[in-house]
């Protein structure tokens, strides 16, 4: 691994990745590679947890194609020198900022969207001119294998390579000196990555998680709100970092919400066999989720099958913040419902907890909307929808506090892998004597005038 990173650093030092045409050619090559091998990618992800071709394209591959197309279209503008104003103390001079690649990047992907969450940061890194060492999650073994095969057989390892493995390999990678580390995963592992990065003063982006709330208020459009909320919660069997983790429902509409939610679930006919649902990733996570279900509070669902790692979409009603299911991020197809009467009091409960990755508010009341958006600190979210903010690359995606550090998508992704070098380009035609010795009262007076 040390030799691999040394070779990538030699590529960076050669300057070739600073060439915009080089970056564009690699991005186009990458898109063609994915496009030409969609069938192989579909087969691998289906083997891992039953994800359909439809969901693999709409949730993963299509987003990658959009990322690549946007980067190719905008990379000249993103990479251009940006002129800024020069202050009077430095007159006459020009001031500008030069974007340059940070260098050798380590990207550690997540298992729940194994293509999108591994390859989207790689697209951003390549666009910024970095070299990439990609470590996919080992849990979906088939997707990890197919990414390694496609990338390692079609890109020079001195520019872009995949390292497979588990904890041992990741630990060894983290011992090396990188110029940027990008990690997507859990908070506990994020802390390990952050600590390892600190040893080499390596900048990091951490895309973590948390318990993302959704508010169903008395003024919402119930039919549309529930349709959007249920789809976003049970997409990927709830194994989505920005899925609504729990829902806060005003007491006046709680009964209507529960009845509408059940109808929406039954209408969707969630099943692994029909392609609109997936398995829980492994037995350990299956058992963890089963242990979170309180049978006495199950309003709908609760059925499961260990052999197929299937858990039925489940709604738990009459949940309180003190319940076990409210301790950690669920990351599965269980939706706790907490009833509230006072929006201010329930917001107080939310803000007393670690800041979530996302927050959603379903309302047609402007005051409630602004209250939720202004009082709760979170990474990003939606009004009258859930998770769809991720589909707009003009919105930087990332967490805050425990839910993450930094952001990406679109130009924000380019910035995540870029150093902005500041340059003062000064004329030699004149050189005022004001800053030089000996100091005088007049010089001091002029300094105060110039610099305030």
Kinemage of the C-alpha trace (Angstrom):
@kinemage 1
@onewidth
@group {chain A} dominant
@subgroup {mainchain}
@vectorlist {calphas} color= white
{ca unk a 1} P 0.000 0.000 0.000
{ca unk a 2} L 2.867 2.345 0.725
{ca unk a 3} L 4.303 1.677 -2.741
{ca unk a 4} L 0.893 2.262 -4.310
{ca unk a 5} L 0.490 5.636 -2.604
{ca unk a 6} L 4.073 6.604 -3.477
{ca unk a 7} L 3.318 5.871 -7.139
{ca unk a 8} L 0.136 7.968 -6.991
{ca unk a 9} L 2.042 10.835 -5.399
{ca unk a 10} L 4.518 10.679 -8.267
{ca unk a 11} L 1.565 11.055 -10.632
{ca unk a 12} L 0.410 14.122 -8.711
{ca unk a 13} L 3.917 15.594 -8.666
{ca unk a 14} L 4.227 15.126 -12.428
{ca unk a 15} L 1.457 17.685 -12.882
{ca unk a 16} L -0.499 15.626 -15.403
{ca unk a 17} L -3.708 15.652 -13.349
{ca unk a 18} L -3.732 19.456 -13.393
{ca unk a 19} L -4.439 19.267 -17.104
{ca unk a 20} L -8.173 19.815 -17.603
{ca unk a 21} L -8.277 17.764 -20.799
{ca unk a 22} L -6.734 14.842 -18.925
{ca unk a 23} L -9.403 15.016 -16.232
{ca unk a 24} L -12.238 15.248 -18.752
{ca unk a 25} L -10.922 12.265 -20.698
{ca unk a 26} L -10.768 10.171 -17.514
{ca unk a 27} L -14.290 11.177 -16.493
{ca unk a 28} L -15.653 10.262 -19.927
{ca unk a 29} L -13.769 6.971 -19.811
{ca unk a 30} L -15.264 6.292 -16.392
{ca unk a 31} L -18.814 6.974 -17.575
{ca unk a 32} L -18.389 4.705 -20.594
{ca unk a 33} L -16.977 1.968 -18.372
{ca unk a 34} L -20.019 2.098 -16.090
{ca unk a 35} L -22.473 2.347 -18.990
{ca unk a 36} L -20.941 -0.578 -20.870
{ca unk a 37} L -21.062 -2.790 -17.780
{ca unk a 38} L -24.470 -1.989 -16.330
{ca unk a 39} L -25.582 -5.605 -16.631
{ca unk a 40} L -22.613 -6.775 -14.563
{ca unk a 41} L -23.222 -4.065 -11.972
{ca unk a 42} L -26.916 -4.995 -11.776
{ca unk a 43} L -26.114 -8.665 -11.270
{ca unk a 44} L -23.610 -7.973 -8.490
{ca unk a 45} L -25.876 -5.739 -6.446
{ca unk a 46} L -28.791 -8.151 -6.826
{ca unk a 47} L -26.617 -10.943 -5.432
{ca unk a 48} L -25.662 -8.796 -2.450
{ca unk a 49} L -29.102 -7.723 -1.266
{ca unk a 50} L -31.705 -8.212 -3.964
{ca unk a 51} L -31.654 -4.720 -5.450
{ca unk a 52} L -33.530 -4.522 -8.751
{ca unk a 53} L -32.270 -3.130 -12.044
{ca unk a 54} L -34.795 -0.284 -11.742
{ca unk a 55} L -33.628 0.736 -8.279
{ca unk a 56} L -29.958 0.290 -9.127
{ca unk a 57} L -30.314 2.678 -12.042
{ca unk a 58} L -32.566 5.264 -10.377
{ca unk a 59} L -30.866 5.256 -6.948
{ca unk a 60} L -27.253 4.762 -7.971
{ca unk a 61} L -26.106 4.743 -11.591
{ca unk a 62} L -28.237 7.622 -12.879
{ca unk a 63} L -26.866 9.857 -10.121
{ca unk a 64} L -23.318 8.916 -11.128
{ca unk a 65} L -23.992 9.750 -14.769
{ca unk a 66} L -25.380 13.130 -13.715
{ca unk a 67} L -22.330 13.804 -11.543
{ca unk a 68} L -19.950 12.986 -14.389
{ca unk a 69} L -21.874 15.030 -16.968
{ca unk a 70} L -22.018 18.031 -14.650
{ca unk a 71} L -18.308 17.822 -13.879
{ca unk a 72} L -17.370 17.581 -17.567
{ca unk a 73} L -19.598 20.548 -18.376
{ca unk a 74} L -18.362 22.800 -15.571
{ca unk a 75} L -14.803 21.729 -14.858
{ca unk a 76} L -13.238 24.586 -16.849
{ca unk a 77} L -15.161 27.142 -14.801
{ca unk a 78} L -14.561 25.394 -11.499
{ca unk a 79} L -10.821 25.166 -12.201
{ca unk a 80} L -10.341 28.691 -13.514
{ca unk a 81} L -8.305 31.299 -11.693
{ca unk a 82} L -10.644 33.610 -9.843
{ca unk a 83} L -9.698 37.276 -9.620
{ca unk a 84} L -10.442 39.046 -6.353
{ca unk a 85} L -10.106 42.638 -5.205
{ca unk a 86} L -6.774 43.999 -3.981
{ca unk a 87} L -6.716 46.223 -0.905
{ca unk a 88} L -5.130 49.664 -0.880
{ca unk a 89} L -2.149 48.544 1.217
{ca unk a 90} L -1.019 46.256 -1.615
{ca unk a 91} L -1.563 48.678 -4.488
{ca unk a 92} L -0.566 48.268 -7.305
{ca unk a 93} L -1.133 44.530 -7.630
{ca unk a 94} L -3.474 41.820 -8.880
{ca unk a 95} L -4.963 39.229 -6.521
{ca unk a 96} L -6.330 35.879 -7.590
{ca unk a 97} L -7.063 32.361 -6.391
{ca unk a 98} L -5.800 29.232 -8.133
{ca unk a 99} L -7.728 25.991 -7.514
{ca unk a 100} L -5.369 23.024 -7.385
{ca unk a 101} L -5.840 19.332 -6.474
{ca unk a 102} L -5.176 18.381 -2.880
{ca unk a 103} L -3.280 15.312 -4.105
{ca unk a 104} L -3.654 11.627 -3.296
{ca unk a 105} L -7.164 10.885 -2.035
{ca unk a 106} L -8.434 7.921 -0.034
{ca unk a 107} L -12.155 7.261 -0.440
{ca unk a 108} L -13.829 4.769 1.903
{ca unk a 109} L -17.288 3.846 0.643
{ca unk a 110} L -20.438 2.637 2.378
{ca unk a 111} L -22.412 -0.555 1.831
{ca unk a 112} L -25.997 0.695 1.596
{ca unk a 113} L -25.601 2.371 -1.811
{ca unk a 114} L -22.331 0.683 -2.723
{ca unk a 115} L -21.889 2.201 -6.185
{ca unk a 116} L -23.154 5.727 -5.610
{ca unk a 117} L -21.503 6.277 -2.223
{ca unk a 118} L -18.144 4.903 -3.412
{ca unk a 119} L -17.980 6.256 -6.943
{ca unk a 120} L -19.589 9.707 -6.581
{ca unk a 121} L -16.732 10.955 -4.361
{ca unk a 122} L -14.294 9.418 -6.858
{ca unk a 123} L -15.904 11.456 -9.656
{ca unk a 124} L -15.451 14.619 -7.586
{ca unk a 125} L -11.830 13.739 -6.815
{ca unk a 126} L -10.976 13.077 -10.464
{ca unk a 127} L -12.673 16.320 -11.510
{ca unk a 128} L -10.536 18.173 -8.954
{ca unk a 129} L -7.353 16.556 -10.303
{ca unk a 130} L -6.647 14.123 -7.478
{ca unk a 131} L -5.527 10.531 -7.759
{ca unk a 132} L -7.791 8.033 -6.026
{ca unk a 133} L -7.423 4.984 -3.814
{ca unk a 134} L -10.930 3.598 -3.370
{ca unk a 135} L -11.790 1.200 -0.555
{ca unk a 136} L -15.381 -0.056 -1.040
{ca unk a 137} L -17.305 -1.632 1.808
{ca unk a 138} L -16.621 -5.339 2.120
{ca unk a 139} L -20.183 -6.145 3.254
{ca unk a 140} L -21.687 -6.249 -0.255
{ca unk a 141} L -18.878 -8.493 -1.503
{ca unk a 142} L -20.096 -8.791 -5.078
{ca unk a 143} L -20.317 -5.053 -5.713
{ca unk a 144} L -16.881 -4.569 -4.164
{ca unk a 145} L -15.486 -7.265 -6.442
{ca unk a 146} L -17.039 -5.872 -9.615
{ca unk a 147} L -15.837 -2.320 -8.872
{ca unk a 148} L -12.321 -3.620 -8.268
{ca unk a 149} L -12.377 -5.643 -11.476
{ca unk a 150} L -13.670 -2.844 -13.700
{ca unk a 151} L -11.517 -0.046 -12.302
{ca unk a 152} L -8.287 -1.967 -11.800
{ca unk a 153} L -8.471 -3.485 -15.282
{ca unk a 154} L -9.193 -0.185 -17.022
{ca unk a 155} L -7.277 2.493 -15.098
{ca unk a 156} L -3.617 2.780 -14.243
{ca unk a 157} L -3.196 2.087 -10.519
{ca unk a 158} L -0.931 5.123 -10.308
{ca unk a 159} L -4.046 7.217 -11.002
{ca unk a 160} L -7.150 5.311 -9.850
{ca unk a 161} L -7.293 1.979 -8.058
{ca unk a 162} L -9.520 -0.114 -5.804
{ca unk a 163} L -8.221 -1.834 -2.685
{ca unk a 164} L -10.564 -4.537 -1.398
{ca unk a 165} L -10.693 -5.899 2.128
{ca unk a 166} L -12.078 -5.411 5.600
{ca unk a 167} L -10.918 -3.885 8.855
{ca unk a 168} L -7.308 -5.047 8.481
{ca unk a 169} L -6.861 -3.505 5.031
{ca unk a 170} L -8.645 -0.306 6.012
{ca unk a 171} L -6.492 0.021 9.127
{ca unk a 172} L -3.349 -0.361 7.029
{ca unk a 173} L -4.559 2.243 4.538
{ca unk a 174} L -5.254 4.705 7.330
{ca unk a 175} L -1.652 4.397 8.511
{ca unk a 176} L -0.485 5.883 5.223
{ca unk a 177} L -0.073 9.563 4.411
{ca unk a 178} L -2.883 10.836 2.172
{ca unk a 179} L -3.650 14.383 1.104
{ca unk a 180} L -7.404 13.907 1.544
{ca unk a 181} L -9.615 11.266 3.160
{ca unk a 182} L -13.295 10.968 2.307
{ca unk a 183} L -15.315 8.564 4.451
{ca unk a 184} L -18.972 7.549 4.315
{ca unk a 185} L -20.302 5.381 7.124
{ca unk a 186} L -21.174 5.207 10.791
{ca unk a 187} L -20.303 7.679 13.523
{ca unk a 188} L -18.101 5.214 15.513
{ca unk a 189} L -15.987 4.360 12.459
{ca unk a 190} L -15.936 8.032 11.478
{ca unk a 191} L -14.219 8.797 14.775
{ca unk a 192} L -11.554 6.168 14.008
{ca unk a 193} L -10.962 7.637 10.551
{ca unk a 194} L -10.794 11.181 11.927
{ca unk a 195} L -8.267 10.156 14.578
{ca unk a 196} L -6.079 8.383 12.020
{ca unk a 197} L -6.227 11.398 9.692
{ca unk a 198} L -5.134 13.672 12.526
{ca unk a 199} L -1.862 11.749 12.847
{ca unk a 200} L -0.869 13.057 9.393
{ca unk a 201} L -2.839 16.337 9.539
{ca unk a 202} L -4.885 15.048 6.611
{ca unk a 203} L -8.081 16.974 5.798
{ca unk a 204} L -11.211 14.836 5.912
{ca unk a 205} L -14.783 14.788 4.749
{ca unk a 206} L -16.975 12.607 6.947
{ca unk a 207} L -20.443 11.672 5.681
{ca unk a 208} L -22.036 10.038 8.712
{ca unk a 209} L -25.635 9.666 9.871
{ca unk a 210} L -27.989 10.221 12.743
{ca unk a 211} L -31.639 10.152 13.666
{ca unk a 212} L -33.281 12.340 11.034
{ca unk a 213} L -36.743 13.553 12.114
{ca unk a 214} L -39.790 14.201 9.939
{ca unk a 215} L -42.586 16.499 11.102
{ca unk a 216} L -46.169 15.835 10.031
{ca unk a 217} L -48.069 18.966 10.977
{ca unk a 218} L -51.794 19.602 11.147
{ca unk a 219} L -51.656 21.812 8.037
{ca unk a 220} L -49.924 19.369 5.688
{ca unk a 221} L -51.401 17.816 2.565
{ca unk a 222} L -51.804 14.391 4.135
{ca unk a 223} L -52.141 12.301 0.990
{ca unk a 224} L -49.069 13.725 -0.746
{ca unk a 225} L -47.070 13.977 2.482
{ca unk a 226} L -47.586 10.325 3.384
{ca unk a 227} L -46.910 9.158 -0.161
{ca unk a 228} L -43.549 10.915 -0.199
{ca unk a 229} L -42.646 10.006 3.375
{ca unk a 230} L -43.417 6.289 3.028
{ca unk a 231} L -41.490 6.008 -0.242
{ca unk a 232} L -38.434 7.705 1.255
{ca unk a 233} L -38.541 5.709 4.497
{ca unk a 234} L -38.801 2.255 2.943
{ca unk a 235} L -36.625 2.868 -0.105
{ca unk a 236} L -33.738 0.386 0.086
{ca unk a 237} L -35.586 -1.206 3.051
{ca unk a 238} L -34.811 1.852 5.134
{ca unk a 239} L -31.065 1.416 4.669
{ca unk a 240} L -30.566 5.037 3.646
{ca unk a 241} L -28.530 7.506 5.693
{ca unk a 242} L -30.966 10.351 4.979
{ca unk a 243} L -34.161 8.323 5.394
{ca unk a 244} L -36.661 9.746 7.885
{ca unk a 245} L -35.608 7.925 11.034
{ca unk a 246} L -38.747 8.765 12.996
{ca unk a 247} L -41.857 10.863 12.447
{ca unk a 248} L -43.322 13.487 14.775
{ca unk a 249} L -47.067 13.716 14.175
{ca unk a 250} L -49.422 16.341 15.542
{ca unk a 251} L -52.044 14.703 17.730
{ca unk a 252} L -54.929 16.147 15.701
{ca unk a 253} L -53.846 14.249 12.562
{ca unk a 254} L -52.210 11.176 14.100
{ca unk a 255} L -55.104 8.803 13.348
{ca unk a 256} L -55.374 10.025 9.770
{ca unk a 257} L -51.616 9.747 9.305
{ca unk a 258} L -51.474 6.150 10.535
{ca unk a 259} L -54.410 5.047 8.402
{ca unk a 260} L -53.016 6.759 5.303
{ca unk a 261} L -49.543 5.342 5.911
{ca unk a 262} L -50.857 1.766 6.068
{ca unk a 263} L -52.789 2.258 2.833
{ca unk a 264} L -49.678 3.622 1.133
{ca unk a 265} L -47.530 0.691 2.302
{ca unk a 266} L -50.083 -1.852 1.105
{ca unk a 267} L -50.449 -0.058 -2.199
{ca unk a 268} L -46.689 -0.279 -2.746
{ca unk a 269} L -46.701 -4.086 -2.152
{ca unk a 270} L -43.166 -4.129 -0.815
{ca unk a 271} L -41.507 -7.400 -1.749
{ca unk a 272} L -38.033 -8.535 -2.710
{ca unk a 273} L -39.607 -10.713 -5.401
{ca unk a 274} L -41.240 -7.850 -7.273
{ca unk a 275} L -38.130 -5.656 -7.335
{ca unk a 276} L -39.296 -2.772 -5.150
{ca unk a 277} L -37.628 -3.836 -1.909
{ca unk a 278} L -34.269 -5.211 -0.791
{ca unk a 279} L -32.864 -7.543 1.826
{ca unk a 280} L -31.220 -6.401 5.031
{ca unk a 281} L -27.519 -6.393 4.223
{ca unk a 282} L -26.464 -9.214 6.594
{ca unk a 283} L -27.588 -11.344 9.532
{ca unk a 284} L -25.983 -9.090 12.134
{ca unk a 285} L -27.994 -6.087 10.990
{ca unk a 286} L -31.101 -8.245 10.646
{ca unk a 287} L -30.859 -9.315 14.283
{ca unk a 288} L -30.129 -5.765 15.416
{ca unk a 289} L -33.287 -4.497 13.728
{ca unk a 290} L -35.487 -7.309 15.001
{ca unk a 291} L -34.383 -6.462 18.543
{ca unk a 292} L -35.574 -2.885 18.055
{ca unk a 293} L -39.159 -3.884 17.307
{ca unk a 294} L -41.403 -3.589 20.360
{ca unk a 295} L -44.338 -5.888 19.581
{ca unk a 296} L -46.580 -4.017 22.018
{ca unk a 297} L -46.196 -0.847 19.926
{ca unk a 298} L -46.388 -2.338 16.431
{ca unk a 299} L -49.241 -0.626 14.604
{ca unk a 300} L -48.521 -2.320 11.286
{ca unk a 301} L -46.068 -4.933 10.009
{ca unk a 302} L -43.444 -6.521 12.205
{ca unk a 303} L -43.173 -9.761 10.243
{ca unk a 304} L -39.763 -11.043 9.209
{ca unk a 305} L -37.930 -13.964 7.640
{ca unk a 306} L -34.357 -14.624 8.712
{ca unk a 307} L -33.505 -16.926 5.800
{ca unk a 308} L -34.218 -14.206 3.225
{ca unk a 309} L -33.186 -11.358 5.576
{ca unk a 310} L -36.614 -9.791 5.017
{ca unk a 311} L -38.282 -7.399 7.446
{ca unk a 312} L -41.736 -6.167 6.560
{ca unk a 313} L -42.233 -2.376 6.505
{ca unk a 314} L -43.168 -1.694 10.105
{ca unk a 315} L -44.857 1.209 11.867
{ca unk a 316} L -44.536 1.563 15.632
{ca unk a 317} L -47.074 3.912 17.242
{ca unk a 318} L -47.169 5.577 20.657
{ca unk a 319} L -43.382 5.728 20.754
{ca unk a 320} L -41.636 8.117 23.153
{ca unk a 321} L -38.161 9.585 23.120
{ca unk a 322} L -37.314 7.238 26.000
{ca unk a 323} L -37.914 4.061 23.974
{ca unk a 324} L -35.007 1.859 22.900
{ca unk a 325} L -35.670 2.473 19.211
{ca unk a 326} L -34.945 6.170 19.765
{ca unk a 327} L -31.427 5.604 21.079
{ca unk a 328} L -29.537 5.155 17.793
{ca unk a 329} L -30.099 5.509 14.069
{ca unk a 330} L -32.430 2.710 12.923
{ca unk a 331} L -31.134 2.176 9.390
{ca unk a 332} L -33.896 -0.236 8.521
{ca unk a 333} L -37.613 -0.526 7.637
{ca unk a 334} L -39.040 0.490 11.019
{ca unk a 335} L -40.852 3.809 11.418
{ca unk a 336} L -41.466 5.039 14.984
{ca unk a 337} L -44.320 7.538 15.366
{ca unk a 338} L -44.168 10.079 18.182
{ca unk a 339} L -47.233 12.191 18.897
{ca unk a 340} L -46.903 15.866 19.812
{ca unk a 341} L -49.188 18.800 20.663
{ca unk a 342} L -46.784 21.711 21.062
{ca unk a 343} L -44.372 22.315 18.156
{ca unk a 344} L -41.993 24.324 20.360
{ca unk a 345} L -41.713 21.592 22.973
{ca unk a 346} L -41.079 18.849 20.425
{ca unk a 347} L -38.463 20.995 18.690
{ca unk a 348} L -36.793 21.385 22.099
{ca unk a 349} L -36.624 17.570 22.299
{ca unk a 350} L -35.003 17.339 18.864
{ca unk a 351} L -32.413 20.070 19.465
{ca unk a 352} L -31.392 18.504 22.781
{ca unk a 353} L -30.056 15.516 20.824
{ca unk a 354} L -27.111 15.155 18.417
{ca unk a 355} L -27.625 17.147 15.226
{ca unk a 356} L -29.095 14.940 12.488
{ca unk a 357} L -27.941 14.511 8.919
{ca unk a 358} L -31.388 15.495 7.614
{ca unk a 359} L -34.681 16.978 8.732
{ca unk a 360} L -38.055 17.064 6.985
{ca unk a 361} L -41.117 19.148 7.671
{ca unk a 362} L -44.467 18.559 5.989
{ca unk a 363} L -46.544 21.696 6.399
{ca unk a 364} L -48.385 24.479 4.634
{ca unk a 365} L -47.896 26.777 7.613
{ca unk a 366} L -45.122 29.276 6.923
{ca unk a 367} L -44.472 30.021 10.608
{ca unk a 368} L -44.023 26.351 11.481
{ca unk a 369} L -41.784 25.812 8.476
{ca unk a 370} L -39.517 28.707 9.434
{ca unk a 371} L -39.494 27.638 13.081
{ca unk a 372} L -38.273 24.136 12.220
{ca unk a 373} L -35.708 25.364 9.677
{ca unk a 374} L -34.299 28.072 11.927
{ca unk a 375} L -34.242 26.286 15.276
{ca unk a 376} L -32.985 22.819 14.297
{ca unk a 377} L -29.409 22.443 13.084
{ca unk a 378} L -29.039 19.645 10.528
{ca unk a 379} L -27.069 18.807 7.404
{ca unk a 380} L -29.792 19.306 4.806
{ca unk a 381} L -33.405 18.443 4.181
{ca unk a 382} L -36.718 19.196 2.534
{ca unk a 383} L -39.998 20.968 3.056
{ca unk a 384} L -42.939 18.763 1.997
{ca unk a 385} L -40.644 15.985 0.789
{ca unk a 386} L -37.913 13.666 2.043
{ca unk a 387} L -34.457 12.653 0.763
{ca unk a 388} L -34.929 14.322 -2.637
{ca unk a 389} L -32.529 17.141 -1.792
{ca unk a 390} L -29.779 14.637 -2.603
{ca unk a 391} L -30.908 14.680 -6.246
{ca unk a 392} L -30.120 18.401 -6.642
{ca unk a 393} L -26.372 18.746 -7.120
{ca unk a 394} L -26.645 22.510 -6.599
{ca unk a 395} L -27.324 21.754 -2.931
{ca unk a 396} L -24.138 20.779 -1.029
{ca unk a 397} L -24.703 17.460 0.715
{ca unk a 398} L -23.204 16.793 4.125
{ca unk a 399} L -23.756 16.694 7.847
{ca unk a 400} L -23.041 18.876 10.854
{ca unk a 401} L -21.703 17.898 14.266
{ca unk a 402} L -22.098 14.149 14.828
{ca unk a 403} L -23.686 13.719 11.401
{ca unk a 404} L -20.602 14.739 9.480
{ca unk a 405} L -17.879 17.175 8.474
{ca unk a 406} L -17.771 18.849 5.067
{ca unk a 407} L -19.978 18.318 2.042
{ca unk a 408} L -19.984 17.348 -1.617
{ca unk a 409} L -22.085 17.003 -4.825
{ca unk a 410} L -21.662 19.301 -7.811
{ca unk a 411} L -19.186 22.104 -7.278
{ca unk a 412} L -19.151 21.351 -3.548
{ca unk a 413} L -17.627 17.958 -4.415
{ca unk a 414} L -14.958 19.624 -6.524
{ca unk a 415} L -14.199 21.958 -3.617
{ca unk a 416} L -13.921 19.029 -1.199
{ca unk a 417} L -10.854 17.751 -3.081
{ca unk a 418} L -9.369 21.154 -3.958
{ca unk a 419} L -6.934 23.554 -2.332
{ca unk a 420} L -7.491 27.202 -3.171
{ca unk a 421} L -4.090 28.837 -3.514
{ca unk a 422} L -4.064 32.589 -2.873
{ca unk a 423} L -1.733 34.767 -4.966
{ca unk a 424} L -0.767 38.435 -4.658
{ca unk a 425} L 0.859 39.404 -7.974
{ca unk a 426} L 2.521 42.756 -7.321
{ca unk a 427} L 3.886 45.385 -9.669
{ca unk a 428} L 7.523 46.492 -9.440
{ca unk a 429} L 6.907 49.916 -10.990
{ca unk a 430} L 6.647 51.658 -7.636
{ca unk a 431} L 7.338 50.798 -4.005
{ca unk a 432} L 5.977 53.120 -1.295
{ca unk a 433} L 8.345 53.597 1.657
{ca unk a 434} L 5.651 53.555 4.308
{ca unk a 435} L 6.259 50.053 5.739
{ca unk a 436} L 10.037 50.280 5.856
{ca unk a 437} L 12.357 51.441 8.645
{ca unk a 438} L 12.949 53.927 10.105
{ca unk a 439} L 9.426 54.451 11.484
{ca unk a 440} L 8.169 58.017 11.705
{ca unk a 441} L 5.097 59.740 13.060
{ca unk a 442} L 3.991 60.554 9.505
{ca unk a 443} L 4.332 56.890 8.437
{ca unk a 444} L 2.333 55.848 11.489
{ca unk a 445} L -0.357 58.358 10.593
{ca unk a 446} L -0.494 57.012 7.031
{ca unk a 447} L -0.640 53.403 8.249
{ca unk a 448} L -3.622 54.233 10.428
{ca unk a 449} L -5.314 55.943 7.489
{ca unk a 450} L -4.682 53.023 5.117
{ca unk a 451} L -5.440 50.160 7.455
{ca unk a 452} L -8.098 51.640 9.731
